[in-house]
Amino acid sequence: MTYKIGEKKDGKLIVNFELNAAEWETEVEKAYQKNKGKYKLDGFRQGKIPRKVLEKTYGEFLFYEDALNIVCDNSFFDFIEKEKDVQAVAYPDISVKKLDKTGVEFVATITLLPEVELGAYTGLDIEKTKVSVTEKEVTEKLKNLQEKQARFVDVTGRAAKNGDLINLDFAGSVNGTAFEGGTAKDYELELGSHSFIAGFEEQLVGMKIDEEKDVNVTFPETYHVKELAGKPAVFACKLLSIREKQMPEIDDKFAADVSEFSTLEELKKDTKAKLTEEKQAAADRELENKLVEKVCENAKVEVPEVMVTTQISRAVEDMKRSLAAQGMSYEMYLAYMGMTDEKFRESRKADTEKQIKTSLVLGELVKKEGIKAEEADIAAKISELAEKMKKSEKELKKSMSESQKEVIENNIISDKVIKLLKEKNNIK
């Protein structure tokens, strides 16, 4: 195989590949050996049919397509291995110029990693959010703790109201026919939680124990079960029990029950400190994002569309696997969201392009500043992880995969980039 590097234009490189007759014959023979077991002919054992017989029966170009695919793959990857300066971002577009017994010629149009022109990334004025915690926020946090300590007590003699925990039997039907998943016995439901179809819980408010009632609702148009989407349904309900939520008083006893402190004042002080710490961490993350966004805004780079579509496709495949683990298909998810695959991919384009640009710009910044993950940095990070995981460093190193080591190195480099940006810009 020989190749000739051609024109480089608009972020793409043209490369001409050529195989002579002998090289092409070798590849066609490989394709025959790979595929011969698929064919059956009277008078021959499967997998033992001579190549000439198969080509005479099915056509002389029978193995050309498979051979060409192999040739294109091997040629491209061999080229990338030899030409270290060529950084391709995707598999090339292939155009065949010649394909016969005398050999093969094809043109590969390779999309290259785009060049990044860094703008100003030092001396920038960046504003950091000032952190403060109000008494109202402390009170809200304590109310959340109070909610977690709530208990439910059986009540009789009154109707159900929002906030109650009820148990009920129900049987749902559409046009008089029961549907799968629409029936339950002794089902527990907190009224006002909005965990059912809109309008369902509201119609249970005011019911008394042992009372029966038909609840009329309409499934949303975007409901994940297509057969029920947009359909009116009737649920025959019977209220079995009512439990009332009782909240503890927020006082010294409450503080002692939910924390290591003996007084409410101490708990409030600790709560305020923790909220301040959380807000400070959030403000730091916001500052880091502002710095990175400003640096990217000042840089110039054209993100190839193929990089965007490739990354979206990877994200979709990851999503399919994640949804499958939860018992839902990608198609079902799209139906629930009221989207098509095309619309979903389109909705991800802007964010994906931004992510790629950020990665390219920061990569160029790392290169320009000579930022690296030194051995001492890696050793320190592994030591830190080992301590957290309660393992010896030797044990942790032995169990780590190459990809995990790469993640550690990338995290170290990212931390150094942020540190550099914080040091070299004006944070107000």
C-alpha positions in Angstrom: 0.0 0.0 0.0 1.3 3.4 -0.9 -0.2 6.8 -0.1 0.3 10.4 -1.2 -0.7 13.4 1.0 -2.6 15.9 -1.0 -4.2 19.3 -0.3 -5.0 20.6 3.2 -7.9 23.0 3.2 -10.7 24.1 5.6 -9.5 21.8 8.4 -9.5 18.7 6.1 -6.6 16.7 4.6 -6.8 14.8 1.3 -4.8 11.5 1.1 -4.7 9.3 -1.9 -4.2 5.5 -1.2 -3.2 2.9 -3.8 -2.8 -0.9 -3.7 -1.3 -2.8 -6.6 -2.8 -6.0 -8.1 -0.8 -8.4 -5.8 -1.7 -6.5 -2.7 -5.4 -6.3 -3.7 -5.4 -10.0 -4.5 -4.1 -10.8 -1.0 -6.9 -8.7 0.6 -9.6 -10.4 -1.5 -8.3 -13.8 -0.5 -8.5 -12.7 3.2 -12.1 -11.7 2.6 -12.8 -15.1 1.0 -11.3 -17.0 3.9 -13.3 -14.9 6.4 -16.7 -15.4 4.6 -16.5 -18.8 2.8 -18.3 -20.6 5.7 -21.5 -18.5 5.0 -22.2 -20.2 1.6 -23.9 -23.5 0.7 -23.8 -25.2 -2.7 -24.8 -28.7 -3.7 -21.9 -31.0 -4.0 -19.6 -29.1 -1.6 -19.2 -29.2 2.1 -20.0 -25.8 3.8 -16.8 -23.8 4.2 -14.9 -25.9 1.6 -16.3 -24.3 -1.6 -13.4 -23.0 -3.8 -13.3 -19.3 -4.2 -13.5 -19.5 -8.1 -16.7 -21.5 -7.8 -18.3 -19.0 -5.5 -17.2 -16.1 -7.7 -18.6 -17.8 -10.7 -21.9 -18.5 -8.9 -22.4 -15.2 -7.2 -20.3 -12.8 -9.3 -16.6 -12.1 -9.6 -16.9 -9.1 -7.2 -18.5 -11.2 -4.4 -15.7 -10.5 -1.8 -14.8 -7.0 -3.0 -16.9 -5.0 -0.6 -15.6 -6.8 2.5 -12.1 -6.7 1.2 -12.4 -2.9 0.5 -13.7 -2.2 4.0 -10.7 -4.0 5.5 -8.3 -2.2 3.2 -9.8 1.2 4.0 -9.6 0.5 7.8 -6.1 -0.8 7.7 -4.8 1.9 5.4 -6.2 4.7 7.4 -5.0 3.4 10.8 -1.6 2.6 9.4 -1.4 6.1 7.9 -2.3 7.7 11.3 0.3 5.5 13.0 3.0 6.6 10.6 2.1 10.3 10.3 2.2 11.4 13.9 1.5 15.0 13.1 -1.9 14.2 11.5 -4.5 14.3 14.2 -7.8 13.0 12.8 -11.0 13.5 14.8 -13.1 10.9 13.1 -13.1 8.2 10.5 -12.6 9.8 7.0 -14.9 10.1 4.1 -13.9 7.5 1.5 -14.2 7.9 -2.3 -13.2 5.0 -4.5 -11.5 6.0 -7.8 -10.6 2.5 -9.1 -11.6 -1.0 -8.1 -10.7 -4.0 -10.3 -8.3 -6.9 -10.6 -5.4 -4.6 -11.3 -5.7 -2.9 -7.9 -7.5 -0.3 -5.8 -7.3 3.5 -5.6 -9.3 5.5 -3.1 -9.3 9.0 -1.6 -9.7 9.6 2.1 -10.9 13.1 3.2 -9.7 13.3 6.8 -11.2 15.9 9.3 -8.3 17.2 11.4 -8.2 18.4 15.0 -8.9 22.1 14.6 -6.3 24.7 15.4 -6.9 26.9 18.4 -5.9 30.5 18.6 -5.8 31.5 22.3 -7.0 35.0 23.2 -6.4 36.8 26.5 -6.4 34.4 29.4 -4.5 36.5 32.0 -5.2 39.9 33.5 -9.0 39.4 33.1 -11.4 41.0 35.6 -13.7 38.3 37.1 -16.2 38.9 39.8 -16.7 36.3 42.6 -20.1 36.0 44.3 -20.1 37.3 47.8 -21.3 34.6 50.2 -23.8 35.2 53.1 -26.3 33.0 55.0 -29.6 34.5 56.3 -31.5 33.4 59.4 -34.3 32.4 57.0 -32.0 29.9 55.3 -31.0 28.5 58.7 -34.6 28.1 59.6 -35.5 26.4 56.4 -32.6 23.9 56.9 -33.9 23.1 60.4 -37.4 22.7 59.0 -36.0 20.1 56.6 -34.5 18.2 59.6 -37.9 18.6 61.4 -39.6 17.1 58.3 -37.3 14.0 58.4 -38.2 13.5 62.1 -42.0 13.6 61.4 -44.1 10.6 62.3 -47.5 9.5 61.2 -50.3 8.7 63.6 -53.6 6.9 62.8 -56.6 9.3 62.9 -60.3 8.6 62.8 -63.4 10.9 62.8 -62.3 13.3 60.1 -61.8 13.4 56.3 -58.5 13.1 54.6 -56.6 16.3 53.9 -53.3 17.4 52.1 -50.3 16.2 54.0 -52.0 13.0 55.3 -50.6 9.6 54.6 -53.4 7.4 53.3 -53.8 3.7 52.3 -56.3 2.9 49.6 -57.4 0.2 47.1 -57.9 1.4 43.5 -58.7 -0.2 40.1 -58.2 1.9 37.0 -60.0 1.4 33.6 -60.2 3.1 30.2 -63.5 2.8 28.4 -64.5 0.2 31.0 -61.5 -2.0 30.4 -58.8 -2.5 33.1 -55.2 -1.8 32.1 -51.9 -3.2 33.2 -50.5 -1.4 36.3 -53.8 0.3 37.0 -54.8 -1.8 40.1 -53.3 -1.9 43.6 -54.3 -3.0 47.1 -53.4 -1.2 50.3 -51.5 1.4 48.4 -49.7 4.1 50.5 -49.9 7.6 49.3 -49.1 11.0 50.7 -51.8 13.5 49.6 -50.3 16.6 48.0 -47.1 14.8 46.9 -48.2 14.9 43.2 -46.9 11.4 42.7 -50.0 10.4 40.7 -51.6 11.8 37.5 -52.7 15.4 37.8 -56.1 15.6 39.5 -56.0 12.2 41.2 -54.9 13.1 44.7 -57.0 16.3 44.8 -60.2 14.2 44.4 -59.2 12.0 47.4 -59.1 15.0 49.7 -62.3 15.0 51.8 -62.8 11.3 51.7 -63.4 9.4 54.9 -62.3 5.9 56.0 -64.2 3.1 54.1 -65.7 5.6 51.7 -65.6 4.6 48.0 -65.3 7.0 45.1 -64.7 7.0 41.3 -61.8 9.3 40.5 -61.8 10.7 36.9 -58.5 11.7 35.3 -57.0 12.1 31.9 -53.5 10.7 31.1 -51.1 13.3 29.7 -50.5 13.3 26.0 -46.8 12.6 26.7 -47.5 9.6 28.9 -44.9 6.9 28.5 -47.4 4.1 27.8 -48.7 5.0 24.3 -52.0 3.1 24.6 -52.9 5.3 27.6 -51.5 8.7 26.4 -54.3 11.3 26.3 -57.0 8.8 27.3 -59.6 9.6 30.0 -59.6 7.0 32.8 -61.7 6.1 35.9 -60.2 4.8 39.1 -62.5 3.1 41.5 -61.0 4.0 44.9 -61.7 2.9 48.5 -60.0 4.7 51.4 -58.7 2.2 54.0 -56.9 4.4 56.6 -55.7 7.9 57.3 -52.5 8.9 59.2 -51.7 12.4 60.2 -48.2 13.9 60.1 -46.9 15.0 63.5 -43.8 17.3 63.7 -41.5 17.6 66.7 -40.9 21.0 68.2 -37.7 22.7 67.2 -36.1 23.1 70.6 -33.1 21.9 72.6 -34.5 18.3 72.8 -34.9 18.3 69.0 -31.2 19.5 68.6 -30.0 16.7 70.9 -32.1 14.1 68.9 -30.8 15.1 65.5 -27.2 16.2 66.2 -24.3 16.0 68.5 -25.3 19.3 70.1 -27.3 19.7 73.3 -28.8 23.1 72.6 -30.7 24.6 69.7 -28.4 27.6 69.6 -25.4 25.3 69.0 -27.3 23.5 66.2 -28.2 26.8 64.6 -24.6 28.0 64.7 -23.3 24.7 63.2 -26.0 24.8 60.5 -25.1 28.3 59.5 -21.4 27.3 59.3 -22.2 24.4 57.1 -24.4 26.4 54.8 -21.7 29.0 54.5 -19.2 26.3 53.6 -21.6 24.9 51.0 -22.2 28.3 49.5 -18.5 29.1 49.5 -17.8 25.9 47.5 -20.6 26.8 45.1 -19.2 30.3 44.7 -15.7 28.8 44.0 -17.2 26.5 41.3 -19.1 29.4 39.8 -15.8 31.4 39.7 -13.9 28.6 38.0 -16.7 28.3 35.4 -16.6 32.1 34.8 -12.8 31.9 34.3 -13.0 29.0 31.8 -15.9 30.6 29.9 -14.1 33.9 29.6 -10.9 32.2 28.3 -13.0 30.2 25.8 -14.9 33.3 24.7 -11.6 35.0 23.9 -10.2 32.1 21.9 -10.9 31.3 18.3 -11.6 27.8 17.1 -13.9 26.2 14.5 -15.4 23.0 15.9 -15.9 20.4 13.1 -19.5 19.2 12.9 -18.3 15.6 12.8 -16.9 16.0 16.3 -20.2 17.2 17.5 -22.3 14.5 15.9 -19.8 11.8 17.0 -19.9 12.9 20.6 -23.7 13.1 20.6 -23.9 9.6 19.2 -21.7 8.3 22.0 -23.9 10.1 24.6 -27.0 8.5 23.1 -25.4 5.1 23.3 -24.5 5.7 26.9 -28.0 6.9 27.6 -29.5 3.7 26.0 -27.4 1.5 28.3 -28.4 3.6 31.3 -32.1 3.5 30.5 -32.0 -0.2 29.8 -30.5 -0.8 33.3 -33.6 1.0 34.6 -36.0 -1.1 32.6 -36.8 1.6 30.0 -36.0 1.8 26.3 -34.6 4.9 24.6 -37.7 4.9 22.4 -39.9 4.9 25.4 -38.0 7.8 26.9 -38.3 9.8 23.8 -42.1 9.2 23.7 -42.4 10.3 27.3 -40.5 13.5 26.5 -42.5 14.1 23.4 -39.4 14.1 21.2 -38.0 12.2 18.2 -34.4 11.0 17.9 -33.6 13.7 15.5 -35.0 16.5 17.8 -33.2 15.0 20.8 -29.9 15.1 19.0 -30.5 18.6 17.7 -31.3 19.7 21.3 -27.8 18.5 22.4 -25.8 20.3 19.7 -25.2 23.7 21.3 -24.1 22.2 24.7 -21.9 19.6 23.0 -20.2 22.1 20.7 -19.5 24.2 23.8 -18.0 21.3 25.7 -15.8 20.4 22.8 -14.6 24.0 22.3 -13.8 24.2 26.1 -11.8 21.0 25.9 -9.9 22.2 22.8 -9.1 25.6 24.3 -8.0 24.2 27.6 -5.9 21.6 25.8 -4.1 24.4 23.9 -3.6 26.3 27.1 -2.1 23.2 28.8 0.3 22.9 25.8 1.3 26.5 25.8 1.9 26.7 29.6 3.6 23.3 29.6 1.3 22.0 32.3 1.9 18.3 33.3 1.0 15.8 35.9 4.4 15.1 37.5 5.2 11.8 39.2 5.1 13.5 42.6 1.6 14.9 41.8 0.4 11.4 40.8 2.0 9.8 43.9 0.4 12.4 46.2 -3.1 11.8 44.6 -2.8 8.1 44.9 -1.7 8.4 48.5 -4.8 10.6 49.2 -7.1 8.1 47.5 -5.6 5.2 49.3 -6.2 6.9 52.6 -9.9 7.6 51.8 -10.4 4.0 50.6 -8.5 2.6 53.5 -6.1 0.7 51.3 -2.3 0.6 51.0 -0.8 2.6 48.1 0.7 -0.6 46.7 -2.7 -2.3 46.8 -4.4 0.6 45.1 -1.8 0.9 42.4 -2.1 -2.8 41.6 -5.9 -2.6 41.3 -6.0 0.5 39.1 -6.6 0.2 35.3 -4.8 2.4 32.8 -8.0 4.4 32.2 -8.3 5.1 36.0 -4.6 6.3 36.0 -5.4 8.5 33.1 -8.4 10.0 34.9 -6.1 10.9 37.9 -3.6 12.6 35.6 -6.3 14.5 33.8 -7.8 15.7 37.1 -4.3 16.9 38.3 -3.9 18.8 35.0 -7.4 20.3 35.3 -6.6 21.4 38.9 -3.4 23.1 37.8 -5.2 24.9 35.0 -7.7 26.3 37.4 -5.0 27.3 39.8 -3.1 29.1 37.1 -6.2 31.0 36.0 -7.0 32.0 39.5 -3.4 33.3 40.0 -3.1 35.2 36.8 -6.4 37.0 36.7 -8.0 39.7 38.8 -10.7 38.2 41.0 -12.9 40.8 42.7 
